[in-house]
Amino acid sequence: MVLAPDALDQIESHAVDVLVVGAGGAGLRAAIEAQAAGAKVGLVCKSLLGKAHTVMAEGGVAAALAHVDPDDSWQTHFRDTMVGGKLLNNPRMAQLHAMEAPDRVRELELWGAVFDRTRDGRILQRPFGGHSHPRLAHVGDRTGLEMIRTLQDRAVASSVDVFMEATITRIITGSAGVAGAFGYWRTTGAPVVFPAKAVVLATGGIGKAYTITSNSWEYSGDGHALAYDAGAELIDMEFVQFHPTGMVWPPGVKGLLVTEAVRGEGGILRNKDGERFMWKYLPEDRRDEYAATDEEAARWVTSQSQGQVTDARRPPELSTRDNVSRAIYTEVREGRGTPHGGVYLDISYLPAEHVRRKLPSMFDQFKELADVDITKGPMEVGPTTHYVMGGVRVDAETGASTVPGLFAAGEVAGGMHGANRLGGNSLSDLLVFGARTGAAAAAHASERKAVPYADPVQLREGARELAEPLDRGAGEDPYVLQRDLQDVMQRLVGIYRVEADLQEAISELARLRGRSSSLAVGGGRAFNPGWNLVYELRNLLTVSEAITRSALQRNESRGAHSRIDYPETDQAGWGDRNSVVRRRPDGSMEVTTTPLPPMPDELRALLGGAH
Amino acid sequence: MTTDMSDRSLVELRPAQATPSSPEQGSSARAHLKVFRGDAGGPTRFDDFDVPVEEGMVVLDALHWIQGNGAPDLAVRWNCKAAKCGSCSAEVNGRPRLTCKTRLSDFDLDEPITVEPMRAFPLVRDLVTDVSWNYEVNKSIQPFTPPADVAQADWRWQQEDIERVQEYRKCIECFLCQDVCHVLRNHETEKPFMGPRFLVRAAGLEMHPMDQADRRGYLKDTGNIGYCNITKCCTEVCPEHIKITDNAIIPLKERVADEFYDPIQWAWRKLRGRSDATTTRASLPVLQHGAASAAKPMAGAKGALPTPPARTAPEPKQPARPSDAGDETPSEG
């Protein structure tokens, strides 16, 4: 069914000043801030409110509160973030993030959050990989739930209009930039348009491009693709974080996240021979930050569990995620893996009561899904696609993309994390930049006097796209296409990359894109997952191509991007530039580079010997 | 209602449609699922699926397998697949469960496993129900209200003092407790009842060390806490193991009783003419009847909850199963 031109006026319409797409932490925080600034805000999300991916975040939110170690400071947090990101981060974003995260975390308690406490009654912080001090405010291992519920309650109390279970399929643009967004209700399939003066993308990541991922179905790169299609630039798309510890067994939960907090609390990684292999993989230039012996690492764990500061250095398991993932991958590839193709992660040497208190949901997860009691024996873990560092190229202060009126915050935005994100920095990222972007979007909307004009040509095109797979009758099954796409990315664009694989992936992706134009589904529009998948696949194809082409372009290894054919970090050739992806007028994908934003001397000085 | 459920042809089980000719997995074990299909206002039925069983498989895995092997339009709500988001709630063999943590190995695979939507809420399609009523109830609760004159940086709590509040905040809003609560499920009270989930939320606010609001009047007159007769079914189904009845509802009932039924408190309230706790608020929205009850599980299904004793309401009506449905329609609980 193609909507007749006159039916366009019958499309349900909700005009707002600021439309926020995505209701995870970044979207909620942006909506709260925009509403507080006086804008009329609409918040649209694919799932029910409170179910977004933030709910799965476990370990904690990084902020230099200095409650556990008084030596911590924003300067140290900035340095850790830049070093973890292999200096590819936007330095201004890393600075704002480190400076503002403590206030954003404290503010959550004003809104009702209840973090775990230190002995003197303040917000407790735990150690995490790549962080020089215990820095992650947390609630056991369900920090994301605490954050999303707090933000959800705050948004609802602020009268933000929430549109649940709706998918946005296109950004509507006009001569002044963004004019709103078009999509459909998932429950009924009916089209809906949101005329808006500003649109904030807060759609999260892209994990569903891979077979093994910690991400849910929602993570289909929607915001990345919407921005790209609207003419915005993406940066750093080659940097996909493979979290070192996902479950590897049973098959149904392969990839499910095992929080880094397990290692933060003292979890030890061993191969099948019982060897604590991380000792072999510590980067030489950072070797002095880690314990020298098992004994020193054990001393660190003991002090940590008692909330005491120690002169012992952290265990080797708390290396950065890119490094630990490569180590595990290498151990398994060289034949030292466990029966299910992972390595062992053991926390059972600590008192059972302590483990259950600090890691309650990990305890339940393994007990209920794998019949493993983590207080009695080791877990089996392996790398899983977890996070994309790349995203919409934004202005550090405002989250503004290169398209007027289009903003991005959280995982969908690029630049903050460089080549590798530190654990805990995503929850602080979404608070800091969610708030900044919400404020900037509200300001942008208040400056735009004209009522946004929802161009009927674009609406008609949007409606046509919705109808096609239902009208087609026979064609490709979207689930089959998704499996094939995930297989290509998992096989050819994974932890280790090489030119021949990447070239093959590019041709495979072109073939898949061809097949995607013949997708067909039955069953009508109402809550039809097969039909919904059609639009997610389109986005996944775009981000997969962006990842692959960017990975091919960057012929060096840095952070989460490891090239077998270029194993060295090429500081002279690549240390000063980000990859950029944009859409050419003919619809093809252009991949190029742009110089890193300049770093002021006072920030450079904070890096010490790291630059 | 347009659906005539007495037309048996509409509701008879259809032949399995998603059985592959050659199973990909090496395992030969198979589970037989009877999955509720249909949408609001339309005919409903059970479809049968034979699903190859892998080690450690959960019901949600089986539903995903069905979607990926011939029934891509099977409506299932899910997100995290790790029991953290509370999206995939359904009734498995009549028992409210998160399908992501209900393992097939817990069942006798010689018997079919029945999967239906939550019965307390109106049907959207297949296993998906309209739970928006819960979000409306949530809006009616006064949010966290901290003191204006104490800076947050000065808030100091001992861990043991906040553990109770943290227990309430473990709630993942799966709404299984709302689904199993016979007050909500039977739709027979005169006024709407807020249900266990929102009593848990209210408890988390009322017992927060810095909260200044008083929600007792609301709990009594708007939330109608009195309808809860402590059968503890909610506690039994809670996947987060929150002791809903003992730790949230009973303490709230005591607070309400102290405020409104203790003669000294009553006299004191008269004396000072205080009204905030007794402010009458707009009543809660009415929960529409669940359509899914047209698909009652097989009698005697394993693991089914006992029907809770009804003290405030007459015996719950037993909704008819599809194959012998008489004058029951899908939209009548």
HADDOCK unambig.tbl for C-alpha pairs under 7 A between the chains (distance, minus, plus):
assign (segid A and resid 51 and name CA) (segid B and resid 79 and name CA) 6.98 0.50 0.50
assign (segid A and resid 51 and name CA) (segid B and resid 85 and name CA) 5.13 0.50 0.50
assign (segid A and resid 55 and name CA) (segid B and resid 84 and name CA) 6.77 0.50 0.50
assign (segid A and resid 55 and name CA) (segid B and resid 85 and name CA) 6.27 0.50 0.50
assign (segid A and resid 56 and name CA) (segid B and resid 80 and name CA) 6.94 0.50 0.50
assign (segid A and resid 56 and name CA) (segid B and resid 84 and name CA) 6.22 0.50 0.50
assign (segid A and resid 106 and name CA) (segid B and resid 152 and name CA) 6.97 0.50 0.50
assign (segid A and resid 110 and name CA) (segid B and resid 146 and name CA) 6.81 0.50 0.50
assign (segid A and resid 110 and name CA) (segid B and resid 152 and name CA) 6.40 0.50 0.50
assign (segid A and resid 111 and name CA) (segid B and resid 144 and name CA) 6.53 0.50 0.50
assign (segid A and resid 112 and name CA) (segid B and resid 144 and name CA) 5.71 0.50 0.50
assign (segid A and resid 114 and name CA) (segid B and resid 166 and name CA) 6.87 0.50 0.50
assign (segid A and resid 116 and name CA) (segid B and resid 159 and name CA) 6.52 0.50 0.50
assign (segid A and resid 117 and name CA) (segid B and resid 157 and name CA) 6.96 0.50 0.50
assign (segid A and resid 117 and name CA) (segid B and resid 158 and name CA) 6.56 0.50 0.50
assign (segid A and resid 117 and name CA) (segid B and resid 159 and name CA) 5.39 0.50 0.50
assign (segid A and resid 119 and name CA) (segid B and resid 158 and name CA) 6.92 0.50 0.50
assign (segid A and resid 121 and name CA) (segid B and resid 156 and name CA) 4.40 0.50 0.50
assign (segid A and resid 121 and name CA) (segid B and resid 157 and name CA) 4.51 0.50 0.50
assign (segid A and resid 121 and name CA) (segid B and resid 158 and name CA) 5.05 0.50 0.50
assign (segid A and resid 122 and name CA) (segid B and resid 156 and name CA) 5.54 0.50 0.50
assign (segid A and resid 122 and name CA) (segid B and resid 157 and name CA) 6.87 0.50 0.50
assign (segid A and resid 156 and name CA) (segid B and resid 139 and name CA) 6.85 0.50 0.50
assign (segid A and resid 157 and name CA) (segid B and resid 143 and name CA) 6.65 0.50 0.50
assign (segid A and resid 187 and name CA) (segid B and resid 124 and name CA) 6.98 0.50 0.50
assign (segid A and resid 216 and name CA) (segid B and resid 79 and name CA) 5.34 0.50 0.50
assign (segid A and resid 216 and name CA) (segid B and resid 80 and name CA) 5.34 0.50 0.50
assign (segid A and resid 217 and name CA) (segid B and resid 79 and name CA) 6.48 0.50 0.50
assign (segid A and resid 250 and name CA) (segid B and resid 55 and name CA) 6.18 0.50 0.50
assign (segid A and resid 250 and name CA) (segid B and resid 56 and name CA) 5.11 0.50 0.50
assign (segid A and resid 252 and name CA) (segid B and resid 56 and name CA) 6.88 0.50 0.50
assign (segid A and resid 252 and name CA) (segid B and resid 57 and name CA) 5.71 0.50 0.50
assign (segid A and resid 252 and name CA) (segid B and resid 61 and name CA) 6.15 0.50 0.50
assign (segid A and resid 368 and name CA) (segid B and resid 101 and name CA) 6.85 0.50 0.50
assign (segid A and resid 369 and name CA) (segid B and resid 56 and name CA) 6.69 0.50 0.50
assign (segid A and resid 369 and name CA) (segid B and resid 101 and name CA) 6.66 0.50 0.50
assign (segid A and resid 370 and name CA) (segid B and resid 56 and name CA) 6.60 0.50 0.50
assign (segid A and resid 479 and name CA) (segid B and resid 68 and name CA) 5.51 0.50 0.50
assign (segid A and resid 523 and name CA) (segid B and resid 73 and name CA) 5.69 0.50 0.50
assign (segid A and resid 527 and name CA) (segid B and resid 75 and name CA) 5.77 0.50 0.50
assign (segid A and resid 527 and name CA) (segid B and resid 125 and name CA) 6.61 0.50 0.50
assign (segid A and resid 528 and name CA) (segid B and resid 73 and name CA) 4.73 0.50 0.50
assign (segid A and resid 528 and name CA) (segid B and resid 74 and name CA) 6.73 0.50 0.50
assign (segid A and resid 528 and name CA) (segid B and resid 75 and name CA) 5.80 0.50 0.50
assign (segid A and resid 529 and name CA) (segid B and resid 72 and name CA) 6.47 0.50 0.50
assign (segid A and resid 529 and name CA) (segid B and resid 73 and name CA) 5.45 0.50 0.50
assign (segid A and resid 529 and name CA) (segid B and resid 74 and name CA) 6.87 0.50 0.50
assign (segid A and resid 529 and name CA) (segid B and resid 75 and name CA) 6.19 0.50 0.50
assign (segid A and resid 530 and name CA) (segid B and resid 72 and name CA) 4.73 0.50 0.50
assign (segid A and resid 530 and name CA) (segid B and resid 73 and name CA) 5.22 0.50 0.50
